[in-house]
Amino acid sequence: MLVRTSNNTLDIRGQRVDNAEMEINNAIAKAIEAGVLWIIHGKGTGRLRQGVHEYLQRHPQVEKFELASQKEGGAGVTLVYLK
């Protein structure tokens, strides 16, 4: 079972993609022991989610990622599994 804490959750709603990338990188480093990171990007236009997913695809510490279940935020949250 995955446990969500303040150490493995990042809220970047309302940010620009280029600003969010550095925060995502820092959050990955912080969440590596947990093995999973929740990124809250919100739904909006979908541009931030798209940018986050593009960044995650090329990040060396990301094993895979998926949208969270509906009860955890659905399309507004990405769940990242770390290596």
RAVEN-V9770 format. One record per residue. N is the residue number from 1. SS is DSSP state (@ for helix, = for strand, . for the rest). PHI is phi in whole degrees, 0 to 359 (* if undefined). PSI is psi in whole degrees, -180 to 180 (* if undefined). Layout:
N|SS|PHI|PSI + N|SS|PHI|PSI
This chain:
1|.|*|135 + 2|.|272|134 + 3|.|247|126 + 4|.|265|125 + 5|.|229|179 + 6|@|291|-23 + 7|@|282|-18 + 8|@|233|30 + 9|=|229|132 + 10|=|232|126 + 11|=|253|112 + 12|.|241|20 + 13|.|305|135 + 14|.|86|-4 + 15|.|273|164 + 16|.|275|150 + 17|@|304|-47 + 18|@|296|-34 + 19|@|288|-35 + 20|@|289|-29 + 21|@|301|-43 + 22|@|294|-40 + 23|@|295|-39 + 24|@|297|-45 + 25|@|301|-46 + 26|@|297|-41 + 27|@|293|-36 + 28|@|298|-46 + 29|@|301|-39 + 30|@|287|-32 + 31|@|264|1 + 32|.|302|-38 + 33|.|294|-37 + 34|.|290|-27 + 35|.|83|-3 + 36|=|210|148 + 37|=|224|131 + 38|=|263|125 + 39|=|248|117 + 40|=|266|109 + 41|.|246|-9 + 42|.|77|176 + 43|.|263|-58 + 44|.|39|-134 + 45|.|278|-15 + 46|.|92|-7 + 47|@|294|-41 + 48|@|295|-45 + 49|@|302|-45 + 50|@|299|-45 + 51|@|296|-40 + 52|@|298|-46 + 53|@|295|-39 + 54|@|297|-41 + 55|@|294|-44 + 56|@|296|-34 + 57|@|300|-31 + 58|.|254|5 + 59|.|278|128 + 60|.|293|-20 + 61|.|264|3 + 62|=|263|120 + 63|=|279|-49 + 64|=|197|168 + 65|=|210|159 + 66|=|203|161 + 67|=|290|145 + 68|.|292|162 + 69|.|296|163 + 70|@|303|-40 + 71|@|289|-16 + 72|@|256|7 + 73|.|123|-8 + 74|@|52|-130 + 75|@|292|-8 + 76|@|268|-2 + 77|=|222|134 + 78|=|250|132 + 79|=|260|121 + 80|=|248|126 + 81|=|262|127 + 82|=|256|152 + 83|.|278|*
